[in-house]
Amino acid sequence: MWKLKVAEGGNDPYIYSTNNFVGRQIFEFDPEAGTTEERAEVEQAHLHFYNNS
C-alpha cells in the first residue's frame, strides 16, 4: 500500500530547498500496510491494469 509521508525537515546536499523541505509530500510504499482484504483488492486492481494495458 502507498502511504503519504510529509517531511518535517531534512538536509540533503543534492537537493536545494528554501524551507528545509518542511511540508514536502511524497508517497512511500509499505508492503505490510493495510488489511489482507485491502492488499488483495490492490493486487486485483494491479492485475486488471496490467492485463488491460
mmCIF entry with sequence, helices, sheets and N, C-alpha, C, O atoms, coordinates in Angstrom:
data_MODEL
# 
_entry.id   MODEL 
# 
_entity.id                         1 
_entity.type                       polymer 
_entity.pdbx_number_of_molecules   1 
# 
_entity_poly.entity_id                      1 
_entity_poly.type                           'polypeptide(L)' 
_entity_poly.nstd_linkage                   no 
_entity_poly.nstd_monomer                   no 
_entity_poly.pdbx_seq_one_letter_code       MWKLKVAEGGNDPYIYSTNNFVGRQIFEFDPEAGTTEERAEVEQAHLHFYNNS 
_entity_poly.pdbx_seq_one_letter_code_can   MWKLKVAEGGNDPYIYSTNNFVGRQIFEFDPEAGTTEERAEVEQAHLHFYNNS 
_entity_poly.pdbx_strand_id                 A 
# 
loop_
_entity_poly_seq.entity_id 
_entity_poly_seq.num 
_entity_poly_seq.mon_id 
_entity_poly_seq.hetero 
1 1  MET n 
1 2  TRP n 
1 3  LYS n 
1 4  LEU n 
1 5  LYS n 
1 6  VAL n 
1 7  ALA n 
1 8  GLU n 
1 9  GLY n 
1 10 GLY n 
1 11 ASN n 
1 12 ASP n 
1 13 PRO n 
1 14 TYR n 
1 15 ILE n 
1 16 TYR n 
1 17 SER n 
1 18 THR n 
1 19 ASN n 
1 20 ASN n 
1 21 PHE n 
1 22 VAL n 
1 23 GLY n 
1 24 ARG n 
1 25 GLN n 
1 26 ILE n 
1 27 PHE n 
1 28 GLU n 
1 29 PHE n 
1 30 ASP n 
1 31 PRO n 
1 32 GLU n 
1 33 ALA n 
1 34 GLY n 
1 35 THR n 
1 36 THR n 
1 37 GLU n 
1 38 GLU n 
1 39 ARG n 
1 40 ALA n 
1 41 GLU n 
1 42 VAL n 
1 43 GLU n 
1 44 GLN n 
1 45 ALA n 
1 46 HIS n 
1 47 LEU n 
1 48 HIS n 
1 49 PHE n 
1 50 TYR n 
1 51 ASN n 
1 52 ASN n 
1 53 SER n 
# 
_struct_asym.id          A 
_struct_asym.entity_id   1 
# 
_struct_conf.conf_type_id            HELX_P 
_struct_conf.id                      HELX_P1 
_struct_conf.pdbx_PDB_helix_id       AA1 
_struct_conf.beg_label_comp_id       THR 
_struct_conf.beg_label_asym_id       A 
_struct_conf.beg_label_seq_id        36 
_struct_conf.pdbx_beg_PDB_ins_code   ? 
_struct_conf.end_label_comp_id       ASN 
_struct_conf.end_label_asym_id       A 
_struct_conf.end_label_seq_id        51 
_struct_conf.pdbx_end_PDB_ins_code   ? 
_struct_conf.beg_auth_comp_id        THR 
_struct_conf.beg_auth_asym_id        A 
_struct_conf.beg_auth_seq_id         36 
_struct_conf.end_auth_comp_id        ASN 
_struct_conf.end_auth_asym_id        A 
_struct_conf.end_auth_seq_id         51 
_struct_conf.pdbx_PDB_helix_class    1 
_struct_conf.details                 ? 
_struct_conf.pdbx_PDB_helix_length   16 
# 
_struct_conf_type.id          HELX_P 
_struct_conf_type.criteria    ? 
_struct_conf_type.reference   ? 
# 
_struct_sheet.id               AA1 
_struct_sheet.type             ? 
_struct_sheet.number_strands   2 
_struct_sheet.details          ? 
# 
_struct_sheet_order.sheet_id     AA1 
_struct_sheet_order.range_id_1   1 
_struct_sheet_order.range_id_2   2 
_struct_sheet_order.offset       ? 
_struct_sheet_order.sense        anti-parallel 
# 
loop_
_struct_sheet_range.sheet_id 
_struct_sheet_range.id 
_struct_sheet_range.beg_label_comp_id 
_struct_sheet_range.beg_label_asym_id 
_struct_sheet_range.beg_label_seq_id 
_struct_sheet_range.pdbx_beg_PDB_ins_code 
_struct_sheet_range.end_label_comp_id 
_struct_sheet_range.end_label_asym_id 
_struct_sheet_range.end_label_seq_id 
_struct_sheet_range.pdbx_end_PDB_ins_code 
_struct_sheet_range.beg_auth_comp_id 
_struct_sheet_range.beg_auth_asym_id 
_struct_sheet_range.beg_auth_seq_id 
_struct_sheet_range.end_auth_comp_id 
_struct_sheet_range.end_auth_asym_id 
_struct_sheet_range.end_auth_seq_id 
AA1 1 TRP A 2  ? GLU A 8  ? TRP A 2  GLU A 8  
AA1 2 VAL A 22 ? PHE A 29 ? VAL A 22 PHE A 29 
# 
loop_
_atom_site.group_PDB 
_atom_site.id 
_atom_site.type_symbol 
_atom_site.label_atom_id 
_atom_site.label_alt_id 
_atom_site.label_comp_id 
_atom_site.label_asym_id 
_atom_site.label_entity_id 
_atom_site.label_seq_id 
_atom_site.pdbx_PDB_ins_code 
_atom_site.Cartn_x 
_atom_site.Cartn_y 
_atom_site.Cartn_z 
_atom_site.occupancy 
_atom_site.B_iso_or_equiv 
_atom_site.pdbx_formal_charge 
_atom_site.auth_seq_id 
_atom_site.auth_comp_id 
_atom_site.auth_asym_id 
_atom_site.auth_atom_id 
_atom_site.pdbx_PDB_model_num 
ATOM 1   N N  . MET A 1 1  ? 0.847  -1.177 0.000   1.00 0.00 ? 1  MET A N  1 
ATOM 2   C CA . MET A 1 1  ? 0.000  0.000  0.000   1.00 0.00 ? 1  MET A CA 1 
ATOM 3   C C  . MET A 1 1  ? 0.891  1.239  0.000   1.00 0.00 ? 1  MET A C  1 
ATOM 4   O O  . MET A 1 1  ? 2.019  1.221  0.492   1.00 0.00 ? 1  MET A O  1 
ATOM 5   N N  . TRP A 1 2  ? 0.365  2.280  -0.550  1.00 0.00 ? 2  TRP A N  1 
ATOM 6   C CA . TRP A 1 2  ? 1.081  3.550  -0.579  1.00 0.00 ? 2  TRP A CA 1 
ATOM 7   C C  . TRP A 1 2  ? 0.586  4.431  0.560   1.00 0.00 ? 2  TRP A C  1 
ATOM 8   O O  . TRP A 1 2  ? -0.614 4.537  0.812   1.00 0.00 ? 2  TRP A O  1 
ATOM 9   N N  . LYS A 1 3  ? 1.530  5.054  1.233   1.00 0.00 ? 3  LYS A N  1 
ATOM 10  C CA . LYS A 1 3  ? 1.209  5.955  2.331   1.00 0.00 ? 3  LYS A CA 1 
ATOM 11  C C  . LYS A 1 3  ? 1.771  7.331  2.009   1.00 0.00 ? 3  LYS A C  1 
ATOM 12  O O  . LYS A 1 3  ? 2.846  7.444  1.420   1.00 0.00 ? 3  LYS A O  1 
ATOM 13  N N  . LEU A 1 4  ? 1.050  8.369  2.391   1.00 0.00 ? 4  LEU A N  1 
ATOM 14  C CA . LEU A 1 4  ? 1.534  9.729  2.216   1.00 0.00 ? 4  LEU A CA 1 
ATOM 15  C C  . LEU A 1 4  ? 2.460  10.069 3.372   1.00 0.00 ? 4  LEU A C  1 
ATOM 16  O O  . LEU A 1 4  ? 2.101  9.913  4.539   1.00 0.00 ? 4  LEU A O  1 
ATOM 17  N N  . LYS A 1 5  ? 3.647  10.532 3.036   1.00 0.00 ? 5  LYS A N  1 
ATOM 18  C CA . LYS A 1 5  ? 4.630  10.910 4.047   1.00 0.00 ? 5  LYS A CA 1 
ATOM 19  C C  . LYS A 1 5  ? 4.927  12.399 3.881   1.00 0.00 ? 5  LYS A C  1 
ATOM 20  O O  . LYS A 1 5  ? 5.275  12.849 2.789   1.00 0.00 ? 5  LYS A O  1 
ATOM 21  N N  . VAL A 1 6  ? 4.791  13.154 4.959   1.00 0.00 ? 6  VAL A N  1 
ATOM 22  C CA . VAL A 1 6  ? 5.028  14.596 4.934   1.00 0.00 ? 6  VAL A CA 1 
ATOM 23  C C  . VAL A 1 6  ? 6.332  14.873 5.674   1.00 0.00 ? 6  VAL A C  1 
ATOM 24  O O  . VAL A 1 6  ? 6.500  14.475 6.826   1.00 0.00 ? 6  VAL A O  1 
ATOM 25  N N  . ALA A 1 7  ? 7.244  15.554 5.004   1.00 0.00 ? 7  ALA A N  1 
ATOM 26  C CA . ALA A 1 7  ? 8.557  15.827 5.580   1.00 0.00 ? 7  ALA A CA 1 
ATOM 27  C C  . ALA A 1 7  ? 8.473  16.866 6.692   1.00 0.00 ? 7  ALA A C  1 
ATOM 28  O O  . ALA A 1 7  ? 7.662  17.792 6.643   1.00 0.00 ? 7  ALA A O  1 
ATOM 29  N N  . GLU A 1 8  ? 9.308  16.695 7.670   1.00 0.00 ? 8  GLU A N  1 
ATOM 30  C CA . GLU A 1 8  ? 9.401  17.645 8.781   1.00 0.00 ? 8  GLU A CA 1 
ATOM 31  C C  . GLU A 1 8  ? 10.708 18.403 8.743   1.00 0.00 ? 8  GLU A C  1 
ATOM 32  O O  . GLU A 1 8  ? 11.051 19.105 9.694   1.00 0.00 ? 8  GLU A O  1 
ATOM 33  N N  . GLY A 1 9  ? 11.433 18.270 7.662   1.00 0.00 ? 9  GLY A N  1 
ATOM 34  C CA . GLY A 1 9  ? 12.724 18.936 7.520   1.00 0.00 ? 9  GLY A CA 1 
ATOM 35  C C  . GLY A 1 9  ? 13.803 17.908 7.273   1.00 0.00 ? 9  GLY A C  1 
ATOM 36  O O  . GLY A 1 9  ? 13.656 16.745 7.648   1.00 0.00 ? 9  GLY A O  1 
ATOM 37  N N  . GLY A 1 10 ? 14.861 18.316 6.659   1.00 0.00 ? 10 GLY A N  1 
ATOM 38  C CA . GLY A 1 10 ? 15.955 17.402 6.359   1.00 0.00 ? 10 GLY A CA 1 
ATOM 39  C C  . GLY A 1 10 ? 17.091 18.155 5.714   1.00 0.00 ? 10 GLY A C  1 
ATOM 40  O O  . GLY A 1 10 ? 16.979 19.343 5.411   1.00 0.00 ? 10 GLY A O  1 
ATOM 41  N N  . ASN A 1 11 ? 18.180 17.457 5.508   1.00 0.00 ? 11 ASN A N  1 
ATOM 42  C CA . ASN A 1 11 ? 19.351 18.082 4.926   1.00 0.00 ? 11 ASN A CA 1 
ATOM 43  C C  . ASN A 1 11 ? 19.942 17.144 3.891   1.00 0.00 ? 11 ASN A C  1 
ATOM 44  O O  . ASN A 1 11 ? 20.651 16.199 4.236   1.00 0.00 ? 11 ASN A O  1 
ATOM 45  N N  . ASP A 1 12 ? 19.652 17.400 2.621   1.00 0.00 ? 12 ASP A N  1 
ATOM 46  C CA . ASP A 1 12 ? 20.186 16.612 1.525   1.00 0.00 ? 12 ASP A CA 1 
ATOM 47  C C  . ASP A 1 12 ? 21.053 17.544 0.686   1.00 0.00 ? 12 ASP A C  1 
ATOM 48  O O  . ASP A 1 12 ? 20.546 18.528 0.146   1.00 0.00 ? 12 ASP A O  1 
ATOM 49  N N  . PRO A 1 13 ? 22.348 17.258 0.564   1.00 0.00 ? 13 PRO A N  1 
ATOM 50  C CA . PRO A 1 13 ? 23.235 18.181 -0.141  1.00 0.00 ? 13 PRO A CA 1 
ATOM 51  C C  . PRO A 1 13 ? 22.971 18.259 -1.645  1.00 0.00 ? 13 PRO A C  1 
ATOM 52  O O  . PRO A 1 13 ? 23.465 19.180 -2.294  1.00 0.00 ? 13 PRO A O  1 
ATOM 53  N N  . TYR A 1 14 ? 22.214 17.331 -2.217  1.00 0.00 ? 14 TYR A N  1 
ATOM 54  C CA . TYR A 1 14 ? 22.000 17.302 -3.658  1.00 0.00 ? 14 TYR A CA 1 
ATOM 55  C C  . TYR A 1 14 ? 20.695 17.964 -4.093  1.00 0.00 ? 14 TYR A C  1 
ATOM 56  O O  . TYR A 1 14 ? 20.478 18.162 -5.289  1.00 0.00 ? 14 TYR A O  1 
ATOM 57  N N  . ILE A 1 15 ? 19.829 18.307 -3.153  1.00 0.00 ? 15 ILE A N  1 
ATOM 58  C CA . ILE A 1 15 ? 18.563 18.956 -3.467  1.00 0.00 ? 15 ILE A CA 1 
ATOM 59  C C  . ILE A 1 15 ? 18.480 20.243 -2.666  1.00 0.00 ? 15 ILE A C  1 
ATOM 60  O O  . ILE A 1 15 ? 18.731 20.256 -1.461  1.00 0.00 ? 15 ILE A O  1 
ATOM 61  N N  . TYR A 1 16 ? 18.126 21.325 -3.347  1.00 0.00 ? 16 TYR A N  1 
ATOM 62  C CA . TYR A 1 16 ? 18.064 22.628 -2.694  1.00 0.00 ? 16 TYR A CA 1 
ATOM 63  C C  . TYR A 1 16 ? 16.634 22.932 -2.266  1.00 0.00 ? 16 TYR A C  1 
ATOM 64  O O  . TYR A 1 16 ? 15.690 22.678 -3.013  1.00 0.00 ? 16 TYR A O  1 
ATOM 65  N N  . SER A 1 17 ? 16.479 23.470 -1.079  1.00 0.00 ? 17 SER A N  1 
ATOM 66  C CA . SER A 1 17 ? 15.164 23.862 -0.582  1.00 0.00 ? 17 SER A CA 1 
ATOM 67  C C  . SER A 1 17 ? 15.304 25.137 0.241   1.00 0.00 ? 17 SER A C  1 
ATOM 68  O O  . SER A 1 17 ? 16.244 25.285 1.022   1.00 0.00 ? 17 SER A O  1 
ATOM 69  N N  . THR A 1 18 ? 14.362 26.050 0.057   1.00 0.00 ? 18 THR A N  1 
ATOM 70  C CA . THR A 1 18 ? 14.408 27.295 0.820   1.00 0.00 ? 18 THR A CA 1 
ATOM 71  C C  . THR A 1 18 ? 13.768 27.165 2.196   1.00 0.00 ? 18 THR A C  1 
ATOM 72  O O  . THR A 1 18 ? 13.961 28.028 3.053   1.00 0.00 ? 18 THR A O  1 
ATOM 73  N N  . ASN A 1 19 ? 13.002 26.083 2.418   1.00 0.00 ? 19 ASN A N  1 
ATOM 74  C CA . ASN A 1 19 ? 12.350 25.915 3.717   1.00 0.00 ? 19 ASN A CA 1 
ATOM 75  C C  . ASN A 1 19 ? 12.735 24.595 4.397   1.00 0.00 ? 19 ASN A C  1 
ATOM 76  O O  . ASN A 1 19 ? 11.991 24.092 5.238   1.00 0.00 ? 19 ASN A O  1 
ATOM 77  N N  . ASN A 1 20 ? 13.893 24.035 4.035   1.00 0.00 ? 20 ASN A N  1 
ATOM 78  C CA . ASN A 1 20 ? 14.421 22.820 4.643   1.00 0.00 ? 20 ASN A CA 1 
ATOM 79  C C  . ASN A 1 20 ? 13.471 21.628 4.464   1.00 0.00 ? 20 ASN A C  1 
ATOM 80  O O  . ASN A 1 20 ? 13.384 20.753 5.326   1.00 0.00 ? 20 ASN A O  1 
ATOM 81  N N  . PHE A 1 21 ? 12.762 21.614 3.327   1.00 0.00 ? 21 PHE A N  1 
ATOM 82  C CA . PHE A 1 21 ? 11.864 20.522 2.952   1.00 0.00 ? 21 PHE A CA 1 
ATOM 83  C C  . PHE A 1 21 ? 10.671 20.344 3.883   1.00 0.00 ? 21 PHE A C  1 
ATOM 84  O O  . PHE A 1 21 ? 10.031 19.293 3.849   1.00 0.00 ? 21 PHE A O  1 
ATOM 85  N N  . VAL A 1 22 ? 10.354 21.319 4.700   1.00 0.00 ? 22 VAL A N  1 
ATOM 86  C CA . VAL A 1 22 ? 9.199  21.231 5.587   1.00 0.00 ? 22 VAL A CA 1 
ATOM 87  C C  . VAL A 1 22 ? 7.932  21.225 4.735   1.00 0.00 ? 22 VAL A C  1 
ATOM 88  O O  . VAL A 1 22 ? 7.748  22.097 3.885   1.00 0.00 ? 22 VAL A O  1 
ATOM 89  N N  . GLY A 1 23 ? 7.069  20.257 4.959   1.00 0.00 ? 23 GLY A N  1 
ATOM 90  C CA . GLY A 1 23 ? 5.820  20.151 4.233   1.00 0.00 ? 23 GLY A CA 1 
ATOM 91  C C  . GLY A 1 23 ? 5.909  19.420 2.910   1.00 0.00 ? 23 GLY A C  1 
ATOM 92  O O  . GLY A 1 23 ? 4.889  19.238 2.245   1.00 0.00 ? 23 GLY A O  1 
ATOM 93  N N  . ARG A 1 24 ? 7.096  18.995 2.507   1.00 0.00 ? 24 ARG A N  1 
ATOM 94  C CA . ARG A 1 24 ? 7.237  18.251 1.257   1.00 0.00 ? 24 ARG A CA 1 
ATOM 95  C C  . ARG A 1 24 ? 6.505  16.927 1.396   1.00 0.00 ? 24 ARG A C  1 
ATOM 96  O O  . ARG A 1 24 ? 6.650  16.235 2.404   1.00 0.00 ? 24 ARG A O  1 
ATOM 97  N N  . GLN A 1 25 ? 5.718  16.571 0.384   1.00 0.00 ? 25 GLN A N  1 
ATOM 98  C CA . GLN A 1 25 ? 4.911  15.360 0.446   1.00 0.00 ? 25 GLN A CA 1 
ATOM 99  C C  . GLN A 1 25 ? 5.389  14.355 -0.593  1.00 0.00 ? 25 GLN A C  1 
ATOM 100 O O  . GLN A 1 25 ? 5.579  14.688 -1.763  1.00 0.00 ? 25 GLN A O  1 
ATOM 101 N N  . ILE A 1 26 ? 5.579  13.124 -0.141  1.00 0.00 ? 26 ILE A N  1 
ATOM 102 C CA . ILE A 1 26 ? 5.947  12.039 -1.040  1.00 0.00 ? 26 ILE A CA 1 
ATOM 103 C C  . ILE A 1 26 ? 5.123  10.817 -0.673  1.00 0.00 ? 26 ILE A C  1 
ATOM 104 O O  . ILE A 1 26 ? 4.643  10.695 0.454   1.00 0.00 ? 26 ILE A O  1 
ATOM 105 N N  . PHE A 1 27 ? 4.965  9.922  -1.621  1.00 0.00 ? 27 PHE A N  1 
ATOM 106 C CA . PHE A 1 27 ? 4.301  8.658  -1.343  1.00 0.00 ? 27 PHE A CA 1 
ATOM 107 C C  . PHE A 1 27 ? 5.357  7.596  -1.135  1.00 0.00 ? 27 PHE A C  1 
ATOM 108 O O  . PHE A 1 27 ? 6.343  7.532  -1.869  1.00 0.00 ? 27 PHE A O  1 
ATOM 109 N N  . GLU A 1 28 ? 5.146  6.764  -0.131  1.00 0.00 ? 28 GLU A N  1 
ATOM 110 C CA . GLU A 1 28 ? 6.102  5.732  0.253   1.00 0.00 ? 28 GLU A CA 1 
ATOM 111 C C  . GLU A 1 28 ? 5.366  4.389  0.244   1.00 0.00 ? 28 GLU A C  1 
ATOM 112 O O  . GLU A 1 28 ? 4.276  4.265  0.801   1.00 0.00 ? 28 GLU A O  1 
ATOM 113 N N  . PHE A 1 29 ? 5.978  3.384  -0.398  1.00 0.00 ? 29 PHE A N  1 
ATOM 114 C CA . PHE A 1 29 ? 5.348  2.073  -0.487  1.00 0.00 ? 29 PHE A CA 1 
ATOM 115 C C  . PHE A 1 29 ? 5.686  1.249  0.751   1.00 0.00 ? 29 PHE A C  1 
ATOM 116 O O  . PHE A 1 29 ? 6.850  1.133  1.133   1.00 0.00 ? 29 PHE A O  1 
ATOM 117 N N  . ASP A 1 30 ? 4.654  0.678  1.374   1.00 0.00 ? 30 ASP A N  1 
ATOM 118 C CA . ASP A 1 30 ? 4.813  -0.199 2.520   1.00 0.00 ? 30 ASP A CA 1 
ATOM 119 C C  . ASP A 1 30 ? 4.050  -1.488 2.220   1.00 0.00 ? 30 ASP A C  1 
ATOM 120 O O  . ASP A 1 30 ? 2.821  -1.497 2.286   1.00 0.00 ? 30 ASP A O  1 
ATOM 121 N N  . PRO A 1 31 ? 4.758  -2.586 1.889   1.00 0.00 ? 31 PRO A N  1 
ATOM 122 C CA . PRO A 1 31 ? 4.068  -3.819 1.514   1.00 0.00 ? 31 PRO A CA 1 
ATOM 123 C C  . PRO A 1 31 ? 3.265  -4.442 2.649   1.00 0.00 ? 31 PRO A C  1 
ATOM 124 O O  . PRO A 1 31 ? 2.415  -5.297 2.397   1.00 0.00 ? 31 PRO A O  1 
ATOM 125 N N  . GLU A 1 32 ? 3.511  -4.037 3.885   1.00 0.00 ? 32 GLU A N  1 
ATOM 126 C CA . GLU A 1 32 ? 2.799  -4.606 5.038   1.00 0.00 ? 32 GLU A CA 1 
ATOM 127 C C  . GLU A 1 32 ? 1.623  -3.754 5.493   1.00 0.00 ? 32 GLU A C  1 
ATOM 128 O O  . GLU A 1 32 ? 0.919  -4.126 6.432   1.00 0.00 ? 32 GLU A O  1 
ATOM 129 N N  . ALA A 1 33 ? 1.399  -2.619 4.843   1.00 0.00 ? 33 ALA A N  1 
ATOM 130 C CA . ALA A 1 33 ? 0.319  -1.715 5.259   1.00 0.00 ? 33 ALA A CA 1 
ATOM 131 C C  . ALA A 1 33 ? -1.029 -2.248 4.799   1.00 0.00 ? 33 ALA A C  1 
ATOM 132 O O  . ALA A 1 33 ? -1.120 -2.928 3.777   1.00 0.00 ? 33 ALA A O  1 
ATOM 133 N N  . GLY A 1 34 ? -2.048 -1.944 5.535   1.00 0.00 ? 34 GLY A N  1 
ATOM 134 C CA . GLY A 1 34 ? -3.408 -2.330 5.171   1.00 0.00 ? 34 GLY A CA 1 
ATOM 135 C C  . GLY A 1 34 ? -3.752 -3.732 5.632   1.00 0.00 ? 34 GLY A C  1 
ATOM 136 O O  . GLY A 1 34 ? -2.897 -4.502 6.070   1.00 0.00 ? 34 GLY A O  1 
ATOM 137 N N  . THR A 1 35 ? -5.044 -4.035 5.517   1.00 0.00 ? 35 THR A N  1 
ATOM 138 C CA . THR A 1 35 ? -5.512 -5.365 5.897   1.00 0.00 ? 35 THR A CA 1 
ATOM 139 C C  . THR A 1 35 ? -5.283 -6.338 4.749   1.00 0.00 ? 35 THR A C  1 
ATOM 140 O O  . THR A 1 35 ? -4.948 -5.929 3.637   1.00 0.00 ? 35 THR A O  1 
ATOM 141 N N  . THR A 1 36 ? -5.462 -7.611 5.021   1.00 0.00 ? 36 THR A N  1 
ATOM 142 C CA . THR A 1 36 ? -5.306 -8.632 3.991   1.00 0.00 ? 36 THR A CA 1 
ATOM 143 C C  . THR A 1 36 ? -6.285 -8.394 2.846   1.00 0.00 ? 36 THR A C  1 
ATOM 144 O O  . THR A 1 36 ? -5.930 -8.561 1.679   1.00 0.00 ? 36 THR A O  1 
ATOM 145 N N  . GLU A 1 37 ? -7.505 -8.009 3.173   1.00 0.00 ? 37 GLU A N  1 
ATOM 146 C CA . GLU A 1 37 ? -8.517 -7.749 2.149   1.00 0.00 ? 37 GLU A CA 1 
ATOM 147 C C  . GLU A 1 37 ? -8.131 -6.537 1.292   1.00 0.00 ? 37 GLU A C  1 
ATOM 148 O O  . GLU A 1 37 ? -8.311 -6.555 0.074   1.00 0.00 ? 37 GLU A O  1 
ATOM 149 N N  . GLU A 1 38 ? -7.603 -5.493 1.925   1.00 0.00 ? 38 GLU A N  1 
ATOM 150 C CA . GLU A 1 38 ? -7.195 -4.303 1.175   1.00 0.00 ? 38 GLU A CA 1 
ATOM 151 C C  . GLU A 1 38 ? -6.034 -4.623 0.240   1.00 0.00 ? 38 GLU A C  1 
ATOM 152 O O  . GLU A 1 38 ? -6.020 -4.174 -0.906  1.00 0.00 ? 38 GLU A O  1 
ATOM 153 N N  . ARG A 1 39 ? -5.064 -5.394 0.719   1.00 0.00 ? 39 ARG A N  1 
ATOM 154 C CA . ARG A 1 39 ? -3.931 -5.774 -0.128  1.00 0.00 ? 39 ARG A CA 1 
ATOM 155 C C  . ARG A 1 39 ? -4.388 -6.624 -1.302  1.00 0.00 ? 39 ARG A C  1 
ATOM 156 O O  . ARG A 1 39 ? -3.882 -6.472 -2.414  1.00 0.00 ? 39 ARG A O  1 
ATOM 157 N N  . ALA A 1 40 ? -5.351 -7.529 -1.061  1.00 0.00 ? 40 ALA A N  1 
ATOM 158 C CA . ALA A 1 40 ? -5.879 -8.365 -2.144  1.00 0.00 ? 40 ALA A CA 1 
ATOM 159 C C  . ALA A 1 40 ? -6.607 -7.507 -3.174  1.00 0.00 ? 40 ALA A C  1 
ATOM 160 O O  . ALA A 1 40 ? -6.490 -7.749 -4.375  1.00 0.00 ? 40 ALA A O  1 
ATOM 161 N N  . GLU A 1 41 ? -7.351 -6.514 -2.717  1.00 0.00 ? 41 GLU A N  1 
ATOM 162 C CA . GLU A 1 41 ? -8.063 -5.617 -3.632  1.00 0.00 ? 41 GLU A CA 1 
ATOM 163 C C  . GLU A 1 41 ? -7.081 -4.812 -4.481  1.00 0.00 ? 41 GLU A C  1 
ATOM 164 O O  . GLU A 1 41 ? -7.300 -4.631 -5.679  1.00 0.00 ? 41 GLU A O  1 
ATOM 165 N N  . VAL A 1 42 ? -6.015 -4.334 -3.875  1.00 0.00 ? 42 VAL A N  1 
ATOM 166 C CA . VAL A 1 42 ? -4.993 -3.586 -4.612  1.00 0.00 ? 42 VAL A CA 1 
ATOM 167 C C  . VAL A 1 42 ? -4.311 -4.495 -5.627  1.00 0.00 ? 42 VAL A C  1 
ATOM 168 O O  . VAL A 1 42 ? -4.069 -4.081 -6.761  1.00 0.00 ? 42 VAL A O  1 
ATOM 169 N N  . GLU A 1 43 ? -4.001 -5.718 -5.240  1.00 0.00 ? 43 GLU A N  1 
ATOM 170 C CA . GLU A 1 43 ? -3.364 -6.659 -6.162  1.00 0.00 ? 43 GLU A CA 1 
ATOM 171 C C  . GLU A 1 43 ? -4.285 -6.981 -7.335  1.00 0.00 ? 43 GLU A C  1 
ATOM 172 O O  . GLU A 1 43 ? -3.825 -7.096 -8.470  1.00 0.00 ? 43 GLU A O  1 
ATOM 173 N N  . GLN A 1 44 ? -5.583 -7.128 -7.069  1.00 0.00 ? 44 GLN A N  1 
ATOM 174 C CA . GLN A 1 44 ? -6.557 -7.384 -8.134  1.00 0.00 ? 44 GLN A CA 1 
ATOM 175 C C  . GLN A 1 44 ? -6.610 -6.202 -9.106  1.00 0.00 ? 44 GLN A C  1 
ATOM 176 O O  . GLN A 1 44 ? -6.659 -6.404 -10.319 1.00 0.00 ? 44 GLN A O  1 
ATOM 177 N N  . ALA A 1 45 ? -6.600 -4.984 -8.588  1.00 0.00 ? 45 ALA A N  1 
ATOM 178 C CA . ALA A 1 45 ? -6.594 -3.797 -9.442  1.00 0.00 ? 45 ALA A CA 1 
ATOM 179 C C  . ALA A 1 45 ? -5.310 -3.732 -10.264 1.00 0.00 ? 45 ALA A C  1 
ATOM 180 O O  . ALA A 1 45 ? -5.336 -3.354 -11.435 1.00 0.00 ? 45 ALA A O  1 
ATOM 181 N N  . HIS A 1 46 ? -4.197 -4.099 -9.650  1.00 0.00 ? 46 HIS A N  1 
ATOM 182 C CA . HIS A 1 46 ? -2.913 -4.114 -10.353 1.00 0.00 ? 46 HIS A CA 1 
ATOM 183 C C  . HIS A 1 46 ? -2.948 -5.105 -11.510 1.00 0.00 ? 46 HIS A C  1 
ATOM 184 O O  . HIS A 1 46 ? -2.515 -4.779 -12.616 1.00 0.00 ? 46 HIS A O  1 
ATOM 185 N N  . LEU A 1 47 ? -3.454 -6.303 -11.270 1.00 0.00 ? 47 LEU A N  1 
ATOM 186 C CA . LEU A 1 47 ? -3.535 -7.313 -12.324 1.00 0.00 ? 47 LEU A CA 1 
ATOM 187 C C  . LEU A 1 47 ? -4.483 -6.874 -13.441 1.00 0.00 ? 47 LEU A C  1 
ATOM 188 O O  . LEU A 1 47 ? -4.201 -7.095 -14.619 1.00 0.00 ? 47 LEU A O  1 
ATOM 189 N N  . HIS A 1 48 ? -5.591 -6.262 -13.077 1.00 0.00 ? 48 HIS A N  1 
ATOM 190 C CA . HIS A 1 48 ? -6.536 -5.764 -14.078 1.00 0.00 ? 48 HIS A CA 1 
ATOM 191 C C  . HIS A 1 48 ? -5.861 -4.715 -14.962 1.00 0.00 ? 48 HIS A C  1 
ATOM 192 O O  . HIS A 1 48 ? -6.009 -4.751 -16.184 1.00 0.00 ? 48 HIS A O  1 
ATOM 193 N N  . PHE A 1 49 ? -5.125 -3.787 -14.363 1.00 0.00 ? 49 PHE A N  1 
ATOM 194 C CA . PHE A 1 49 ? -4.430 -2.761 -15.110 1.00 0.00 ? 49 PHE A CA 1 
ATOM 195 C C  . PHE A 1 49 ? -3.371 -3.401 -16.013 1.00 0.00 ? 49 PHE A C  1 
ATOM 196 O O  . PHE A 1 49 ? -3.262 -3.045 -17.186 1.00 0.00 ? 49 PHE A O  1 
ATOM 197 N N  . TYR A 1 50 ? -2.599 -4.335 -15.476 1.00 0.00 ? 50 TYR A N  1 
ATOM 198 C CA . TYR A 1 50 ? -1.531 -4.994 -16.227 1.00 0.00 ? 50 TYR A CA 1 
ATOM 199 C C  . TYR A 1 50 ? -2.085 -5.739 -17.431 1.00 0.00 ? 50 TYR A C  1 
ATOM 200 O O  . TYR A 1 50 ? -1.524 -5.665 -18.525 1.00 0.00 ? 50 TYR A O  1 
ATOM 201 N N  . ASN A 1 51 ? -3.184 -6.455 -17.233 1.00 0.00 ? 51 ASN A N  1 
ATOM 202 C CA . ASN A 1 51 ? -3.764 -7.253 -18.313 1.00 0.00 ? 51 ASN A CA 1 
ATOM 203 C C  . ASN A 1 51 ? -4.467 -6.416 -19.368 1.00 0.00 ? 51 ASN A C  1 
ATOM 204 O O  . ASN A 1 51 ? -4.668 -6.890 -20.486 1.00 0.00 ? 51 ASN A O  1 
ATOM 205 N N  . ASN A 1 52 ? -4.845 -5.185 -19.045 1.00 0.00 ? 52 ASN A N  1 
ATOM 206 C CA . ASN A 1 52 ? -5.566 -4.344 -19.991 1.00 0.00 ? 52 ASN A CA 1 
ATOM 207 C C  . ASN A 1 52 ? -4.766 -3.157 -20.509 1.00 0.00 ? 52 ASN A C  1 
ATOM 208 O O  . ASN A 1 52 ? -5.335 -2.243 -21.104 1.00 0.00 ? 52 ASN A O  1 
ATOM 209 N N  . SER A 1 53 ? -3.464 -3.158 -20.293 1.00 0.00 ? 53 SER A N  1 
ATOM 210 C CA . SER A 1 53 ? -2.627 -2.052 -20.771 1.00 0.00 ? 53 SER A CA 1 
ATOM 211 C C  . SER A 1 53 ? -2.004 -2.382 -22.098 1.00 0.00 ? 53 SER A C  1 
ATOM 212 O O  . SER A 1 53 ? -1.267 -1.567 -22.654 1.00 0.00 ? 53 SER A O  1 
# 
